[in-house]
Amino acid sequence: MKKSPTFRINPNFRLQSNYLHVAWYRVDAHTLQTEIAFAVPARQVFNKNKGCLMMAERDANALTFVYADITDWDNRSLQKWLREVLREYIFEQAALMLPQKLHVLEQKHNLYAKGVCVKKLRSRILGQCSHDGMISLSPKILLLPEEYTDSVLLHEMAHLRFPHHRKSFWSFLSTLLGEDAKAQKLRMDVLMSRFYAYSAYLLK
């Protein structure tokens, strides 16, 4: 027996942040069937099984799913397609937004990396700073609340000056954050206990 998916993606699924916007619209199956007959750039269509008719459209502001009223949300092929569309959207937005966000923080704190890249990192790693000043960021960062998005970026920037986790690092990071860095880390650890499984499912 196949294992049921850990999460189910449907119109109750909410993915909203300053960088990610997902919307859902329901229409009758005939209307949707007529609509998907027209080829439109940045449109993806799922129409493999009866009861699973859907399209996804991208623009500069959002990813929009339009689905039929007969949609079977338990269909495994549909769930796989939805996850892949979301994963592509998250990766593309991360590649665009995270370097921009890092550059803003660099200018604010006069602390500059040699370069930045966005790529898939190990499951519980959100960022890395190499000894030569290159910062790598995980797309998962975009799934965090805005407050913690900045915190992850500032954490890696602090490693530009202190490439370790000794007392001097935490003191400097606290200055960048404007609050006690270790206290904030404890709050983040509580959030992360629920976050890792969710983000791993979306981005696997």
ABEGO torsion letter per residue (X at the ends): XBBBBABBBBAABBBBBAABBBBBBBBBAAAAAAAAABBBBGBBBBAABBGBBBBBBBBAABBBBBBBAABBAABAAAAAAAAAAAAAAAAAAAAAAAAAAAAAAAAAAGBBBABBBBBBBBAABABBBBAAGBBBBBAAAAABBAAAAAAAAAAAAAAAABBBABAAAAAAAAAAAGBBAAAAAAAAAAAAAAAAAAAAAAAX
